[in-house]
Amino acid sequence: MPDKALPSGASIAVIGAGIVGVASAYALARQGYEVVVYDPSPPGEAGPSRANAGHVGASDIHPLSTPGIHWKAMKMLMNPDGPLKIPVRGAIAQIPWFWRFWRTSQRKRFEVATSALSYLCSHTLTDTGAMLESASMTDMLLHAGCAFLYDTEQSFTASKRIWADKNARGFDNEEMDAGRIVQDIPIIADTFRYGVLSHKWSMVRDPLDVVRGLVEAAESNGVIFQRIRVNSLCGGLDSVTLETNEGKSQHAAAIVAAGVNSVTFAKSCGDFLPMAAERGYNLTVPAPGMELELPLVFADRGIVATHLTSGLRIGGWAEYAHPNRPANQNYFKSIARISAELFPGLNLDNANYWMGNRPSLPDSVPVISQSPHVPGVFYNCGHGHYGLTHAATSARILAELISNKSEDERYRQYSITRFSNMR
Ligand SMILES: Cc1cc2nc3c(=O)[nH]c(=O)nc-3n(C[C@H](O)[C@H](O)[C@H](O)COP(=O)(O)OP(=O)(O)OC[C@H]3O[C@@H](n4cnc5c(N)ncnc54)[C@H](O)[C@@H]3O)c2cc1C
């Protein structure tokens, strides 16, 4: 593709039908492009888009790698119920990623990542609302805020700087004392004394239903979904050729939105994408015997909870391991035990256990950009903990880049080239 806007009606391939690929396909179709989505699995079902916590976490403007993260990480690793896990087998392979992750915690880089995430976060609720409204799914989004709960006064006090920064940037929140916590969230253990209610936070009724609803809306805008795996990409002068399980297909451009597999496509284009599989574990209980009114984050435990259409979903954690490694069954047992502690009286019968690979980049900022090496290739990937949250905004940015070839400075912060000096 030449270095100018792609004309309306041009054919675009989207690789991956998770929430990010489907939202991108829908946004592009609404700009008048002919879109074909390739995924060997039914939309939303193969990756973490299937069973994430359903939070639209619009105030989480800071990267995971905060200043001083290395001390916190050490503590987490030593605690068997801590949220960070790095299995000994394969740990060495994770070192380069963690080195890049640690570099984000340095003040200047931390500020850069915070600014990139703040832009996304400040548009998330509007863009998500608009996307769902246009797909006739307004009732899918609930605006309840989110309660962040702390186990100790020490951790609560340590978090205050982060909350003050959010407030200063317009992401308002208020402290919750023990009385307010009991009143607003009577179903949790009565040990929580410190909390913060973040107002800029929503949830969806069910993340898989969101993907399915968007697929329907996209199809009615002409998007074609092919149950086909893409094996490789090859860029020509004015086109991109996909090698699939069912032969070759040619498009004017291709979007890489293949979750943790995006890295393979980036490599074949000569682009450096330092992505890790950050595996999260959760359980969903269809008849928990209790109602949770608003999303929760148990901040010291890396555990979140949401009451979705499919049931009460509780889980989180971050296990850095090869994406194909089987789920660690002991973690499911731990999550079940912790869930019973956090929600006394929880009925765990018929719980569904699930593990998913978050596609995580070391600065927690997604890549939404053109390939510098193969001009017809674009990326929308690496959303880590917040793919559902930022699907609509990143899809809008991507559609703007492709249709206007916008030179908007604000979008440079999502470029894949930011990793070039981190090889
Ligand atoms: C436990 C947990 C809780 C989470 N909670 C939240 C939350 O509350 N809010 C939030 O915003 N985010 C949350 N996330 C993160 C969120 O789920 C992810 O960021 C998001 O789902 C990533 O979407 P994606 O479309 O980029 O990737 P995926 O969902 O992984 O989709 C990628 C798709 O690409 C396809 N694909 C891969 N390779 C190929 C190929 N070669 N050819 C064709 N197709 C291919 C796959 O089959 C898959 O369908 C959570 C994640 C986990 C694990």
Ligand as a Chemical Component Dictionary entry (heavy atoms), coordinates in Angstrom:
data_LIG
# 
_chem_comp.id                   LIG 
_chem_comp.type                 NON-POLYMER 
_chem_comp.pdbx_formal_charge   0 
_chem_comp.three_letter_code    LIG 
# 
loop_
_chem_comp_atom.comp_id 
_chem_comp_atom.atom_id 
_chem_comp_atom.alt_atom_id 
_chem_comp_atom.type_symbol 
_chem_comp_atom.charge 
_chem_comp_atom.model_Cartn_x 
_chem_comp_atom.model_Cartn_y 
_chem_comp_atom.model_Cartn_z 
_chem_comp_atom.pdbx_ordinal 
LIG C1  C1  C 0 -8.306  -13.430 33.588 1  
LIG C2  C2  C 0 -8.414  -12.266 32.647 2  
LIG C3  C3  C 0 -9.246  -11.211 32.961 3  
LIG C4  C4  C 0 -9.323  -10.102 32.122 4  
LIG N1  N1  N 0 -10.184 -9.103  32.433 5  
LIG C5  C5  C 0 -10.304 -8.018  31.610 6  
LIG C6  C6  C 0 -11.238 -7.002  31.884 7  
LIG O1  O1  O 0 -11.978 -7.071  32.859 8  
LIG N2  N2  N 0 -11.295 -5.937  31.045 9  
LIG C7  C7  C 0 -10.493 -5.832  29.945 10 
LIG O2  O2  O 0 -10.550 -4.825  29.251 11 
LIG N3  N3  N 0 -9.618  -6.821  29.635 12 
LIG C8  C8  C 0 -9.507  -7.904  30.438 13 
LIG N4  N4  N 0 -8.628  -8.911  30.135 14 
LIG C9  C9  C 0 -7.764  -8.755  28.963 15 
LIG C10 C10 C 0 -8.535  -9.000  27.680 16 
LIG O3  O3  O 0 -9.263  -10.182 27.795 17 
LIG C11 C11 C 0 -7.548  -9.079  26.508 18 
LIG O4  O4  O 0 -6.734  -7.928  26.482 19 
LIG C12 C12 C 0 -8.309  -9.155  25.191 20 
LIG O5  O5  O 0 -9.224  -10.214 25.217 21 
LIG C13 C13 C 0 -7.337  -9.334  24.039 22 
LIG O6  O6  O 0 -8.127  -9.414  22.888 23 
LIG P1  P1  P 0 -7.499  -9.700  21.469 24 
LIG O7  O7  O 0 -8.606  -9.661  20.486 25 
LIG O8  O8  O 0 -6.315  -8.819  21.268 26 
LIG O9  O9  O 0 -6.893  -11.171 21.608 27 
LIG P2  P2  P 0 -7.593  -12.594 21.676 28 
LIG O10 O10 O 0 -8.815  -12.583 22.485 29 
LIG O11 O11 O 0 -6.502  -13.541 22.093 30 
LIG O12 O12 O 0 -8.008  -12.902 20.199 31 
LIG C14 C14 C 0 -7.027  -13.193 19.232 32 
LIG C15 C15 C 0 -7.661  -14.062 18.180 33 
LIG O13 O13 O 0 -6.666  -14.262 17.161 34 
LIG C16 C16 C 0 -6.843  -15.562 16.655 35 
LIG N5  N5  N 0 -5.615  -16.006 16.000 36 
LIG C17 C17 C 0 -4.431  -16.291 16.590 37 
LIG N6  N6  N 0 -3.549  -16.731 15.656 38 
LIG C18 C18 C 0 -4.207  -16.687 14.462 39 
LIG C19 C19 C 0 -3.825  -17.028 13.140 40 
LIG N7  N7  N 0 -2.611  -17.514 12.856 41 
LIG N8  N8  N 0 -4.741  -16.879 12.155 42 
LIG C20 C20 C 0 -5.988  -16.387 12.427 43 
LIG N9  N9  N 0 -6.390  -16.067 13.672 44 
LIG C21 C21 C 0 -5.514  -16.226 14.677 45 
LIG C22 C22 C 0 -7.168  -16.393 17.893 46 
LIG O14 O14 O 0 -7.840  -17.604 17.522 47 
LIG C23 C23 C 0 -8.054  -15.438 18.679 48 
LIG O15 O15 O 0 -9.413  -15.661 18.419 49 
LIG C24 C24 C 0 -8.531  -10.045 30.940 50 
LIG C25 C25 C 0 -7.719  -11.122 30.612 51 
LIG C26 C26 C 0 -7.661  -12.230 31.437 52 
LIG C27 C27 C 0 -6.799  -13.376 31.057 53 
# 
loop_
_chem_comp_bond.comp_id 
_chem_comp_bond.atom_id_1 
_chem_comp_bond.atom_id_2 
_chem_comp_bond.value_order 
_chem_comp_bond.pdbx_ordinal 
LIG C1  C2  SING 1  
LIG C2  C3  SING 2  
LIG C2  C26 DOUB 3  
LIG C3  C4  DOUB 4  
LIG C4  N1  SING 5  
LIG C4  C24 SING 6  
LIG N1  C5  DOUB 7  
LIG C5  C6  SING 8  
LIG C5  C8  SING 9  
LIG C6  O1  DOUB 10 
LIG C6  N2  SING 11 
LIG N2  C7  SING 12 
LIG C7  O2  DOUB 13 
LIG C7  N3  SING 14 
LIG N3  C8  DOUB 15 
LIG C8  N4  SING 16 
LIG N4  C9  SING 17 
LIG N4  C24 SING 18 
LIG C9  C10 SING 19 
LIG C10 O3  SING 20 
LIG C10 C11 SING 21 
LIG C11 O4  SING 22 
LIG C11 C12 SING 23 
LIG C12 O5  SING 24 
LIG C12 C13 SING 25 
LIG C13 O6  SING 26 
LIG O6  P1  SING 27 
LIG P1  O7  DOUB 28 
LIG P1  O8  SING 29 
LIG P1  O9  SING 30 
LIG O9  P2  SING 31 
LIG P2  O10 DOUB 32 
LIG P2  O11 SING 33 
LIG P2  O12 SING 34 
LIG O12 C14 SING 35 
LIG C14 C15 SING 36 
LIG C15 O13 SING 37 
LIG C15 C23 SING 38 
LIG O13 C16 SING 39 
LIG C16 N5  SING 40 
LIG C16 C22 SING 41 
LIG N5  C17 SING 42 
LIG N5  C21 SING 43 
LIG C17 N6  DOUB 44 
LIG N6  C18 SING 45 
LIG C18 C19 SING 46 
LIG C18 C21 DOUB 47 
LIG C19 N7  SING 48 
LIG C19 N8  DOUB 49 
LIG N8  C20 SING 50 
LIG C20 N9  DOUB 51 
LIG N9  C21 SING 52 
LIG C22 O14 SING 53 
LIG C22 C23 SING 54 
LIG C23 O15 SING 55 
LIG C24 C25 DOUB 56 
LIG C25 C26 SING 57 
LIG C26 C27 SING 58 
# 
